[in-house]
């Protein structure tokens, strides 16, 4: 497994999370957008951890992407200092 510093991180600023572009999994806010880590538009959905901006996974179906991420243990990303709950 790679260190977090070696993972692809979303470079543009993350817009305000909404119900349409984010969800909570394992106590972390996950941001979903149709852009790669540089901000270039894609035809796939890509999930990023909001706190670390680390790219988690990409898939052509948003529901499948959400389902897969919710089934994983995201504690390897470290403690989320931005959590309000």
N, C-alpha and C positions, 0 to 999 in steps of 0.2 A: 504494500500500500504506500502511496506517495504521502509526503508531508503536505500540509495545507499550503505552505508557501510555494510548492511546486505545481499546484493545481491551477487550471485556468480560472481566472477571476474576471467577473463582469466589470469592464472598464468604465462605461458611462454611469452617470448617477442613476440610482434606482428611484423611479417615480414613487409617489405615495402608494403604498399597497392598498388595494381594494379587493372586494370579493371576486371581481372578475379576473384580476391578475395575480392573486396570491392565495395561500391557504396555510394552515398551521399543521405541522407534522412533528411529532415527538417534542412538542413544546417550542418549536422553532418556526419562524415565518419563512415560507418558501415562495419565491417570486418566480412567476412563469411569464415568459415573453418569447416572441418569435424572432429572436436576434441571437447572434453568436456573441462570444465574450468581448468582441471589439465593438459591438453595436450594429454590425452588418445584418440586414434583414435576411431571414431564412424562411423556408416553408415548413419548418418543424418547430414544435414547442420545446423550449429549453428551460429547465428548472435551475434556479440559483438559490443558495442560502442567503437570506437578506443581510445577516450580520457580517458574514465573512466574504460575501460575493463569490463564493466558490461554485463553479458549475457542477451540478449533481448528475444530471441525466438529460437526454434529449429523446423525443419520440414524436411520431407524426400524429398520435391521438392524445389529446389533452387528458381525457379521463383515465386512460391506461397509465400515463405518466404520473398522475396524482395517486392512483391506486398503488403503483410500485413504490413510490417514495414513502407513502404512509406505512408500508409494510417493513421498512428498513429502520435500523437503529442509527440515528443521526448523532449520537453522543460523541462519535469520533471527531466531529467538527469542533469540539471544545464547548466551553460554557458560553452561552449567549448573554452578553452583558446588556444588550438592548432590550431584553424582555421586560415587559411591564406586568406580567402575571406570573 
